[in-house]
Amino acid sequence: MRRITVVFVGLLVAVSAFAQEPVPRPPIYGIAYVRIHVTALKTSTTFYKTFLGLIPSKQPCVEDYVSCFWLSAQQVVQIDPLDVGRPENLVKEIGFWTSDVKKMSEFLLSKGIKTGPVMTGVNANPDVGIPDPEGNWVFFVQRPKIDSLVPDSPISAHLIHTGFVVHNRATEDHFYKDILGFRPYWHGGMKDDKDDWVAMQVPDGTDWVEYMLNISPTADKHTLGVMNHIALGVTDIQAPAKNPSSAATANGSSISTTPTTRASNSWSSLPKERLAAPNSPALTLDLNSDPLPEESRSMSKSFGHPMIRATLALILFSICLPLAAQVQPTRPPITGIAHVRLYSTDLYKSREFYSHILGMAGGTAGCMGAILPCFTVNDHQQLELLQVTGGSPDNLLAEVAFSTADAEQMHSYLLAHKIAAGAVTKERNGVQHFELRDPEGNRLSFVQLPSARFFTAPGEQISTRMLHAGFIVKDRAAEDRFYRDLLGFRMYWHGGFKDADNDWWEIQVPEGTDWIEYMLNISSNANHNERGVQNHFSLAVDKIQSTAARLRTHGLKITDQPEIGRDGKWSFDIYDPDMTRVEFMEYKPAQPPCCNPYTGPQPQP
């Protein structure tokens, strides 16, 4: 009888859990604001105010250094000045109106997506932000019950969409479509049978986001500026009304998955030869004049607003700002790996693994300005975790960062060699850093550390040195031109499963002994586990046998045993909860390597 009762109670618990109501998603009405990076604040302010007729106001701004412009009572354009350099994507943030920020945060959490804290956002309304799967920042802003009394902009009162480069459509779709409920609006391409642009409308309105697909990871700043864009809706591209009675009519009220005539007239997805227009005087401003060059003023008088409106789909005029000529900068030292950032599908499990099994101190207090969950390896290296917000990316190695003596000089050096890079950011603790991508699209960062830091490893920490990071490479020659020819990395060792093969290509930083490892000859159809083996990082230890024993005492269930690899070093592999390989390796080889001798210095404890 007791067993029957226990079974019955268990069934009640199961039924109760099954019947639990899912957390509903609050409405997402449309675009609240877009924040855009600019390199020249005064010239940009003149452009948005004079050319586009937007209404400047500090009211909707949160930070003093940001300039804001009303399109209408419901939409704002923010311009954010850069101190140095320029990021790959000048569209810094996209804000969407929702009815309840707190409920949106609860909804996202129920989907395994942890948001930041609720903050004061545009026009003093609460907001909450998250990065999408490709790192684009998305904010949800609580829509006020009563609109501000703001007149509509005379040229356009409706920001109808924003577009950004997307490398993995499936993961973005999982986030925007499957989780947030965005719906397909239209898709098309340069050719009829190809998708180069995919438009996804907000679930409870008609504004949309546009995936810009099939863009090279080495695209120059002009192409990136064309692709990362915003679009303003008008009732008639030739002669729009000075003050549209309703911003909602700017692109029609249809939510069909087939574009309307209005949508196609103001659509930004034009053939490439029409998009870039690098020499168009309508899109070029002289940074040295104030407020506008004479030819721009006369152009406005001659052509009037129709000329301006014809360029609305290319609103990010700053892609065409010329860079001043300068002396060719030299490359500053690159001394080692500063951090490795990993994607995690379950931060709780990942934290348990790295803190308990590897014995690292968790949190952000000891890390170098990190806002992400991180673990301190030593006084100049750390491991960071980034929550996957939709799907699982092919490469869970989210970023590899290198230490440099001068972040700004490194930034200038890369720009001088036509390498697109994000802006240099300085944290409160003095850490400076910026991000970029290598020729195959792998995310990198250069970090300049403060002069003095203090760190004491916990007694249970297995390793206090990160040796290398490895990732799948398909075009060795392209990667070598970037890492070896441009950045000065030097050959350390190479070899393969067979003596005559090259399956592993290891190159050291130019002023240190850490290295990166190309994982070559990997099938493009490799599954998740195989990719987890290849995209990995390595920690150094003195003795591999004692390391394996310590890991067992920390609760690791070991199936493999330490072995001497083809490189002649003792090593031992374990896997984190997402099946990313963590390789433990002794500092020096125990025997000569196969295939080829070492050509670089060995790391020291």
N, C-alpha and C positions, 0 to 999 in steps of 0.2 A: 504493500500500500504506500509506504514511504517513497519507493522508487517512482511509483505512478505520480505522486504529488510533485516530486522533483522535476520529472519530465514535463508535467503540466505547467509548473512555474516557469520552466525554461522556455516553453512554447509561448507563454504570455509575454515574456521579455523580448523574444524574437519578433513576435507580432507587433509589439509596441514600437520597437526600433524600425521595423519595416514601414509602419504606418506614419512615422514621423514626417511632418510636412517639410519639404525642401525649402530652403531660404529663397524667397522670390527676389528677382532682380527688379529694382526700381526703374522707372522710365529713364531713357536717355533721349533727350529731345533734339539735340543738335550741337553745333560747335559754339562754345562760349567765347573762346579766345584762341589766338595763336601767338606764341612768342617767337620772335625772329632775332637771330644774332646779326649785328651790323658792325662793320669795321670803322665807319665814320658817322658818329651820332648826329652831328650838325647837318651834314648833307642828307642823311637818311630822314631826319625830321622834316627837312624842307620837301623831300620827295613825297612823303606820305601826306603831309599837310597841304602843300601847294599843288602838286601834280594830281593826287588822288582825292583831294578835298576832304580827307578824314579830319575828325574834330579832336584836337589835342586836349588831354585832361589828365591830371594826376589822380583824380578820384578813383579810377579802377585799378591803379597800380598798388602793389604791396611794397616793393623796394624803391628807395629814392632814386637809384641810378637808372631805373627802367623808365622809358617814355611810353605813354599809352595814347591810343587814338580810338575814339568811338566810331563804329560804323552805324550803330543804332543802339537803342537801349539794351539790346540783348547780345551784342557782339563787340569785341575789343581786339585790336591789334596792338601787341606790345613789342617794342624794339629794345634789345638788350646789348649794350656796347661791349665789344671785346677789348681786353687790355692788350693782347698780343696774339698774332696768328689768326687762323680761321679753322673752325671745325669742318668735318666732312659734310655735315648736315646743318644748314643755317636755320632750319625749322627746329627750334630748341624744344618747344613743348606744344601740345595740343590739349585744350581744355574742352570738356563736354558738359553741357547742362544735364543735371539729374534732379529728381524731386527730393532726394534724401541721401546725403553723403554718408551718414552713419549706416543706413541700410545697405548702401552700395558696398561699403567696407565689409559688412557682415556677409553679404552675398559673395564677394570675391574670396573671403576667408573660407567660406563653405566649399569653394572650388579649389582650395589648396593654394590660393594666392594671397600672400600677406602684404598688406598695404602699409604705407607709412602712417604717422599720426595725422589726425584731422587738423588742418592748419587754416589760417585766414588767407583766402585767395582773392581772385579778381573781384573788385568792387566790394571788398570786405565780406564776401560770402565764404562760408566754409568750403574747403576742398580737400581732396586726398589724392595722392599720386602713386603711380606704379610704372615701371618700365615694361613695354611690351616684349615679346620673345626676342626681338632683334635690338632691344635697348632704346627704342624711341620712348620718350617720356609722355605719358598720358595722365591727365588729371580729370577728376570729376568734381564739378562745381555745383553747389546747391543753388537751384534757381530761385530767385526771390519771388514772393507772391505778388509784389507790386513793382512794375518796371520803373526805372529811373526816368525822369523827364529829360530826355536827350533827343535833340533833333537828328533826323537821319542824315547821313553823309550825302552830298548832292550827286555824286557820281554812282556810288553803289552803297546800299544799306544792308547788303547780305553777303557774308563770306560763305560761299556755298560748298566749298570743299578744300581739303588740303591733301597734298600728295607727297609720298616719300619713297625712297628706294627700298625695295624688299628683296632679299636674297632667297628666303625660304618661304614660299607662299603657303605651304601646308601648315607650318607652325603659326604663322600670322592668322590664317583662317581659323585655326582652332581657338585662338584667343578672341579675335574680333567677332567671328561668326558663331562658333559653337558655344562660347562662354558668354559673350556680351550680347549676342543676338543681332549683330549687324546682318544686313541682308544684301544679296547681290543686286546691283543697280544696272550695271553695264560692264561689258568687257570687250576688248578688241586689241588690234595690233597693227604694226606697220604692214603686215600682210593679213589677208582675210582669215587664214587658218591658224593665226598665232595670237597668243595673249601677251601683250606688252603692258597693258593697263587693265587693272581690275578695280572697279568702283564698288565700294561697300557702303550702303546707307545706314545711318543710325536707326535703331529699331523703332523709334517713336517720333520720327521726323523725316525730313528730306535732305538734310545735309549729308555729305559722304566723305570718306577717305578714299584715296586712290593709291593702290600699290603700283609702283613703277618697277616693272620686272625686267630681267635680262640685262641688267646694267653691270658692266665690268667692275670688279673690285678695285681696279687701278684707274677708274675714270677720273678725268681731271676736274678741277673746281668748276669750270663752266658747265660741264655735263651734269655734275652733281647739283649745281644751282638750278639748272633747268628742271631736273627730276624732283628735287625737294622744293616744293612750291605751294602757293596758295592761289585760290581763284575767287574773284568777286563776281557776283551775278548782276546782270543788267537786263532790263526789259527789251532793249533794242541796242545791239552793238554799234549801230551806226549813229543813232541819236537817242540815247536813253533820256527819260524824263529827269529833270533836275532834282526832283524829290519824290521817288516812288512812294505811292500811298501804302504799299505793303511790301516788305522785304520778302515775304513768302512767295510773291509772284515773280520774283527775279528769275527763277528757273522753272516756273510752272509748279503745279501741285501734284503731278504724277509721281507715283512710286513704282512705275513699271520697270521691269528689268531691261526694257528696250529704251534707249535714250530718246528724249523728245527733241524736236528741232531746236528749242531754246538751249537745251543742254549741249548739243553738238556745236552750236554757234559760239558758246563760251568755253568750250572744252579745251583743256590744256594739252591733250595728247595729240600733238601735231607731228608730222614727219620731221626727222632730225634736222634736215636742212633749214626748216623754218623755225625750229626751236631755239637754237643757240644764238643766232644773230649777234655775234660778238662785236661787230663793228657798227651796229645800228645806233645812230645818234640819239634816237628816242629812248634808248636804254642806258646810255653812258653819261655819267656825271663827272665833272672835274673836281677831284678832292681838294685842289688848291684854291678854289674859288669860294666865295661866300656872298650870298647864299646859293646863287646859281650862275653858271656861265651865260654870257650874253646870248650865245646861239641857242641855249635851251629856252631862255625867255622869249626870244623871237620866234622860236618854233611853236611855243604855246600860243602866241598871238596869231601865227599864220595858220596853224592847223586846227587849233581849238581842241576841245575835249574828245572828239571822235578819234583823233590820232592817239591820245592817251589811252582811251578805252580799248583800243585794239591790242594794247599790250598787257591787259589785265591778267591774262593767264601766265604772264612771265613777270609777276610782281616782284620777285626777288632780284631787283636790279643790281644788288651788290655783287652778283656773280661777275659782273663786267667791270668792276672797279679796277683800274690798273694798279699794279704793284710798283712802288718806287724802285728805281735802280739802286742797287747796293753792292758793296764789296762782297765777293764770294766768301761766306763764313767757313771756318774750319770745323771739323767734327770734334766735339769734346769727348773725353774718355767714357767708355762703356765698361763698367767694372764688374758686372755680374747680374744675376737674376734677383729682382726686388720682390716680386710676388708672382704666384700662380693663382688664377681665379677659376673656380670650378662651378659648373652648373649642378644644382641639386634638385631632385624632384621631391625630396622630403627633408627639410632642414633639421627637423628633430633627430631623425636617424643619422644624418650626416654629422651633426654636432656630437652625438653619442660616439660615433666611430672615431672622429679625430681627437676628441678630448679623452675618451676612455681607453681606446685601443692604442692610439699613438701617444697619449699622455700629454697633448698640447694644451696650453692655457687658452680657453676660448673667450669670446667677447670682442669688444672693439677698443677697450681702454689702452691695451698695450700695443695696438697696431698703428700703422703709419697713416693716420688720418682717414682710415677706412670707415665708411658708414654701413658697410656690409658685415655680416657675421664673419669673423676672421680668427685666425690662430697664429700666434707669434712663433716663428721658427728660431730666430735669433734677433740681434739688434738691427739687422738690415734686411731681413727676409720675412715674409709672411704668406700665409695661405688664406684665401678668401673664398666664401661661398655665395652663390647667387641663385635665388629661387627661380626655377623654371615656371613661367607663367602660362604656358600653353604648349602642349606637345613636348617632345623630347628632341633637342637639336642633334644633328649628326655628330657634332664634336662637343663633348662635355667639357673640354678644356676651353673655358670661355675667354681667357686672356692670359698672356705672358708679359710681365713687365720687367724692364731692365733698368738698373741703376746707372745714372750718369752724373757727371760732376756739375753740369750746367744745363738745366732743362730748356731754358729760353734759347741758348746757343744751339742746342740740338734741334730745337724746333725750327730755328732760322736755317740751319744747315739742310734740313729735309725740304723745307719750302724752296730753298734755292735750287734744289735738285728736282723740283716739280713733284714732290711727294705730298699728297693731301694729308693734313693732320689736324686734329682738334685743337682747341685753344689751350694754352697753358693755364692751369688752375693752381692757385696757392691755398693750401689749407691753413687753418688757424695755428696749427703746430709747426708751420714753416715748410711742410712737404709741398713740393711743386711737381706737377705731372701733366701729361697730355697723352691722348690716344690716337692711334692710326691703325691701318690694316696693311698686311704684307701683300705681295702680288697674288696670293691664293685666297685672300680674304680673311686670314687669321687675325684676330684682334691682338694688338700689341699696345704697350704703354711704356713711356720713359719717365722715370721717377728720380727726382733730386731730393735726397734726404737732408735733414738738418745735420749740422756738424757734430753734435754730440747726443747720443742716446744711450740709455742704460737698460740692460735686460739680464735677468737671472732665470735660467730654465728651471721648471719644476723637476723634482727628482725623478718623477715617473716618465718624463719626456724621452721618447726613444731616440730621436735625432735632433740635432741643432744645426743642420746644414742641408740646404737644398742644392743638389748638384746640377740637375738638368731637367729640361722639359722636352717631351717628344710629341710630334704631331704628324699626321698623314700629309705627304707631299706628292703631288702628281707631276709637277714640272720642276725638276731639280735645277735646271738652268735658270729659269726665271727667279726662283728663290735665291740662288747663288748670286745673281746680279744685285739683288737687294741686300742680302745679309753680308756677303763677302766683299763684293765690289764697292758698294755704297757705304755700308756700316763698318766694314773692316774686320768682320768675324774671320777667324783663321781655322784651318783644318786641324782637327784633333785626332780623329780615327774614322775609318770606314771599313765595312765588311758585310758579309752576307751569310746565308745559310750554307751556301757553297763558297769555296775559296775564291772563285772567279767572279762572284756576284757582289753587287752593292745593294743591300736591303736596308742598311742603316748608315746614315751619313751624319757624322757628328762634327759640329763647328763651334769653337769656343769664342766667347766675347773677346774683343781685342785687347782689353786691359785687365783680364782676370782669368780664372780657370773654370768658371761655370760654362755650360754649353747647352745648345739645343740640338735635337736629333731629328733629322728627316726620317720618317718611316715610309720607305719606298715600296713600290710594286704591290700596293694594296688594291684589291678589286673595288670598283665603284659600287658594287652590290654588297659589300661587306655588311654583316648584320651589326646590331647594337653591341653585342659582346665583343666582337672582333675589333670594332672601332674603340671600345673601351680599353682594350689591350694596347692598341697603337697610340692613342692620344693619352699620354700619361705624364707623370712627373716622378723624380727620383730623389730620395733622401740618403745622405751619406751616414755610414756607421763605421766604427773601428773593427768590429768582429761580427760577421754575419751569423755565426752559430749562436752566440749569446743573444743577439738581437731576436732571433727566432724564438728562443726560450723565453725572453721577456714578453714578447707579444702573446705567447701562450698564457702567461700569468695574468695578462690584461684581459683575457677572455676571448682571444682570437682562436677560432677553430681552424687549425691549419691542415691542409691536405697536401700541399706541395712541400718540398724540402729545398734548402739552399743548394745552389749549384754554381759552378764556374761557367760563365757564359763564353760566347765566341770572342768577346773582347778581352778574355783572360782575367776578369774580375769576379769575385764572389758576389752573388746577388740573390735576391729573394723577393718574390712578388706576392702582394696581397691586393684585395679589391675592396673599394668602398661600397656603400649601399647602392650606388648607381652603376656599379661595375666599371668604374674608372680605376685603372691599375696604379698602385702605389709601389714603386720599385725601391727596395733597399739595396744599397751597393757599398762595398768597401772602397776607400779612397784610392788605393793603389792596386794594380793588377797582381794576381798571385802567380801568374805565368804569362809567357809571351802570347799575344793575341793571334788569332787566325788571320789569314788574308793579308793584312797590312800592319806595319808598326805604328805606334803612337807618334805623332809629330808635334804635339803640344805638351806643355808642362802638366804634371799631375797635380790635382788639387791636394791641399794640405788640411789636416784637422784644425 
